[in-house]
Amino acid sequence: MTTAGQYRGRFAPSPSGPLHFGSLIAAVGSYLEARTHQGIWLVRMEDLDPPREQPGVADLILKTLETYGFEWDGPVLYQSTRHQAYQAALDRLQAQGQLYACSCTRKEIADSAIHSNHHGIEGPVYPGTCRNGLHGREARAWRIKTDMTAICFDDRLQGHLCQILQRDIGDFVLKRVHGFYAYQLAVVVDDAAQGITHVVRGADLLASTPRQIYLQQQLGLPMPHYAHLPVAANRAGEKLSKQTLAPALDLTQPVPALCKALEFLGQQPPQELATSNLADLWKWAVNQWVIQRTPQQNTCITD
């Protein structure tokens, strides 16, 4: 049962590959923040992009979390079952005159950015070509109109941050014509539906947060509190991921990996914890967790 003011957090992996050390960082941080606040911790499976998903990986992720001693509250939410809710949000934005069809290809947008020298924080900024119609071309996506209002928020670890969406990002996609809903839309709709009060996740998603806050504002949804943990990177400075060949978590050795994750997050676990059992490790971690000890930077190198 949800009570007024109760902390509600979540961990939302994508089944595009098994959990790795970078995933573990986000899971540990979000879990311990929820538990130290006597709150709820939910698991949400972000299975929105079937071509990128691997068969059986969603079940493997849940098995890995169980093996590592994570205990979530309530059933797992699968985004693949939530298309009706996402479409309802799109219909609302459409009715408000904030959504429009776009026919532009990625190449056209990139070429336009080269000619205008208009690049934002994530590459070419969409120039709003289709705001006034498709001019006889076929729609490829649906975009939301942005403006020059600064979107600002206070991140618990990264500090005060602002972004001007029209300048830094451009009108961004919420749905592709082949039916795939964008992460930005789905995460906002689901955070609201699940009553999420605090989002603790990797700093690789920091630049996405203003877009999500903007959607929350347009849809009249509450804004959670945010804390973005440093992202684990390899010696080359690349974020640990399937693309950078990050190894899957070892299901036979959860305690050493968890101790390493706690060290990465600045918690300084005692050496003897590495040879303890899962119950003792989690008891220590919950009792000793202080998120402010986490390094206040976007990326940290891990061995």
C-alpha positions in Angstrom: 0.0 0.0 0.0 1.3 3.5 -0.9 1.2 6.0 1.9 1.5 9.8 1.5 5.1 10.9 1.3 6.4 7.3 0.9 9.7 6.9 -1.1 9.2 5.0 -4.3 12.2 4.2 -6.5 12.8 1.8 -9.4 15.4 0.0 -11.5 14.6 -0.2 -15.2 17.0 -2.4 -17.2 16.6 -3.0 -20.9 16.7 -6.7 -22.1 19.2 -5.9 -24.9 21.8 -7.9 -23.0 22.6 -9.4 -19.6 23.4 -7.2 -16.6 27.0 -6.1 -16.3 29.0 -4.1 -13.7 27.6 -0.8 -15.0 24.1 -2.1 -14.6 24.9 -3.3 -11.1 26.0 0.3 -10.1 22.6 1.7 -11.0 20.8 -1.2 -9.3 22.7 -1.0 -6.1 22.4 2.8 -5.8 18.7 2.9 -6.5 18.0 -0.1 -4.2 20.0 1.3 -1.2 18.4 4.7 -1.5 15.0 3.1 -1.4 15.8 0.8 1.5 17.5 3.4 3.6 14.3 5.5 3.3 12.1 2.5 4.2 10.7 2.9 0.7 9.4 0.8 -2.2 11.8 -0.4 -4.9 10.3 -1.6 -8.2 11.7 -3.3 -11.2 10.5 -2.2 -14.7 11.6 -4.0 -17.9 12.2 -1.5 -20.7 11.3 -3.9 -23.5 10.2 -1.2 -26.0 12.6 -2.0 -28.8 12.1 -5.6 -30.0 14.9 -5.6 -32.7 17.5 -4.8 -30.0 16.2 -7.3 -27.4 17.7 -10.8 -26.9 15.4 -13.8 -26.3 15.5 -14.9 -22.7 17.5 -11.9 -21.4 14.5 -10.4 -19.5 14.3 -13.6 -17.4 18.1 -13.7 -17.0 18.1 -10.1 -15.7 15.5 -11.1 -13.0 17.4 -14.2 -12.1 20.6 -12.2 -11.8 18.9 -9.7 -9.5 17.6 -12.5 -7.3 21.0 -14.2 -7.2 22.5 -10.9 -6.1 20.0 -10.6 -3.2 17.8 -7.8 -4.6 14.2 -7.9 -3.4 11.7 -5.9 -5.3 8.2 -4.9 -4.2 5.3 -5.9 -6.4 5.2 -7.3 -9.9 7.6 -6.4 -12.6 6.2 -3.9 -15.1 6.9 -4.7 -18.7 6.8 -1.7 -21.0 5.7 -3.9 -23.9 2.3 -4.2 -22.1 1.9 -0.4 -21.8 1.4 0.8 -25.4 -2.2 1.9 -24.7 -1.0 4.2 -22.0 1.7 5.7 -24.2 -0.8 6.3 -27.0 -3.1 8.0 -24.6 -0.3 10.4 -23.6 0.4 11.1 -27.3 -3.3 11.7 -28.0 -3.3 14.3 -25.2 -0.3 16.1 -26.6 -1.9 16.0 -30.1 -5.1 17.5 -28.7 -3.0 20.3 -27.1 -1.4 21.1 -30.5 2.1 20.1 -29.3 2.6 17.0 -31.5 3.3 16.9 -35.3 4.3 14.4 -37.9 7.8 14.5 -39.3 9.1 13.1 -42.6 12.8 13.9 -42.2 15.5 11.2 -42.3 18.5 11.2 -40.0 20.7 12.0 -42.9 18.6 15.1 -43.8 18.8 16.3 -40.2 22.6 15.7 -40.1 23.1 17.5 -43.4 21.0 20.5 -42.2 23.1 20.7 -39.1 26.3 20.8 -41.1 24.9 23.6 -43.3 23.6 25.6 -40.3 26.4 24.6 -38.0 23.7 23.8 -35.4 24.8 21.0 -33.2 23.5 20.4 -29.7 24.6 18.3 -26.7 23.8 15.0 -28.5 24.6 15.9 -32.1 22.6 17.5 -34.8 19.6 19.6 -33.6 16.4 19.1 -35.5 15.5 22.4 -37.1 11.8 22.1 -37.1 11.5 21.4 -40.8 8.1 19.7 -40.6 6.4 22.0 -38.0 4.3 23.5 -40.8 3.4 20.3 -42.6 4.9 17.4 -44.5 4.7 19.0 -48.0 3.4 15.8 -49.6 6.0 13.5 -48.0 5.2 10.5 -45.8 5.4 10.7 -42.1 8.3 8.8 -40.4 7.8 9.9 -36.8 5.9 12.1 -34.4 7.7 14.9 -32.6 6.9 17.3 -29.8 7.3 21.0 -30.2 9.9 22.5 -27.9 10.7 26.2 -27.0 13.4 28.4 -25.7 12.3 28.2 -22.0 15.1 26.9 -19.8 14.3 23.6 -18.1 16.2 23.4 -14.8 16.4 21.0 -12.0 18.5 20.2 -9.0 20.2 16.8 -9.1 21.2 15.4 -5.8 24.7 14.5 -7.0 25.3 16.6 -10.1 23.9 19.9 -8.8 21.8 22.5 -10.5 21.4 21.9 -14.3 19.6 23.7 -17.0 18.9 23.0 -20.7 17.1 24.9 -23.4 15.5 22.2 -25.5 14.9 24.0 -28.7 18.5 25.1 -28.8 20.2 22.1 -27.3 18.0 19.2 -28.5 15.4 20.4 -30.9 11.8 19.0 -31.3 12.4 15.3 -30.2 10.7 12.1 -31.4 8.0 10.4 -29.2 7.0 7.7 -31.7 8.2 6.2 -34.9 5.7 5.3 -37.6 6.5 1.6 -37.3 4.9 1.8 -33.8 7.9 2.0 -31.5 7.4 4.5 -28.7 10.3 6.6 -27.5 12.1 6.0 -24.2 11.5 9.6 -23.2 7.7 9.2 -23.4 7.5 5.8 -21.9 9.7 6.5 -18.9 7.6 9.6 -18.0 4.3 7.9 -18.3 5.4 4.9 -16.3 7.1 6.9 -13.6 3.8 8.7 -13.0 1.7 5.5 -13.2 3.9 3.8 -10.6 4.1 6.8 -8.3 7.9 7.1 -8.6 9.1 9.8 -6.2 12.9 9.4 -6.7 14.9 8.4 -9.7 18.4 7.1 -9.1 20.2 6.1 -12.3 23.4 6.5 -14.3 24.7 9.9 -15.4 24.5 8.7 -19.0 20.8 9.6 -18.8 21.5 13.1 -17.2 21.0 14.9 -20.6 17.7 13.2 -21.1 16.2 14.5 -17.8 15.2 18.0 -19.1 13.2 16.3 -21.9 11.4 14.1 -19.4 10.7 17.1 -17.1 9.3 19.0 -20.2 7.0 16.0 -20.9 5.9 15.9 -17.3 5.0 19.6 -17.5 3.1 19.2 -20.8 1.2 16.2 -19.5 0.5 17.6 -16.0 2.5 14.8 -14.3 4.5 15.1 -11.0 8.3 15.5 -11.3 10.4 13.0 -9.3 13.6 13.9 -7.4 16.7 12.9 -9.4 20.1 11.6 -8.5 22.5 10.6 -11.3 25.3 8.2 -10.3 28.7 8.1 -12.1 28.8 5.8 -15.0 31.3 2.9 -14.9 33.8 3.1 -17.8 36.6 1.0 -19.1 40.3 2.1 -19.4 39.5 3.7 -22.7 36.9 5.9 -21.1 34.0 4.0 -22.8 30.8 3.4 -20.9 30.5 -0.3 -19.9 27.8 -1.7 -22.2 27.1 -4.5 -24.6 28.6 -2.4 -27.4 31.9 -2.1 -25.5 31.9 -5.9 -24.7 31.3 -5.5 -20.9 31.2 -9.0 -19.4 27.9 -10.3 -17.9 27.8 -10.4 -14.1 29.0 -13.7 -12.6 26.1 -15.6 -11.1 28.5 -17.7 -8.9 30.3 -14.7 -7.2 27.7 -12.1 -6.3 29.4 -10.9 -3.0 32.7 -9.7 -4.5 30.9 -7.9 -7.3 28.6 -6.2 -4.9 31.6 -5.1 -2.7 33.2 -3.7 -5.8 30.0 -1.8 -6.7 29.9 -0.4 -3.1 33.5 0.8 -3.4 32.8 2.4 -6.8 29.9 4.3 -5.1 32.3 5.6 -2.4 30.9 3.5 0.4 34.2 1.9 1.6 33.1 -1.6 2.6 35.4 -3.4 5.1 37.7 -6.1 3.5 36.0 -8.9 5.5 32.7 -8.1 3.8 34.1 -9.7 0.6 34.0 -13.1 2.3 30.7 -12.7 4.0 27.3 -13.9 2.9 24.7 -11.9 1.0 22.5 -11.3 4.0 25.4 -9.8 6.0 26.5 -7.7 3.0 23.1 -6.2 2.4 22.6 -5.5 6.1 25.9 -3.6 6.2 25.1 -1.8 3.0 21.7 -0.6 4.1 23.0 0.5 7.5 26.0 2.4 6.1 24.7 3.8 2.8 25.1 7.5 2.3 24.5 8.7 -1.2 26.6 11.9 -0.7 29.7 9.7 -0.5 29.2 8.8 -4.2 31.7 10.6 -6.5 30.1 13.7 -8.0 31.2 13.1 -11.5 29.6 11.7 -14.7 32.1 8.9 -15.3 34.5 6.8 -13.2 37.0 4.3 -14.6 36.7 0.8 -13.3 39.1 -2.1 -13.6 
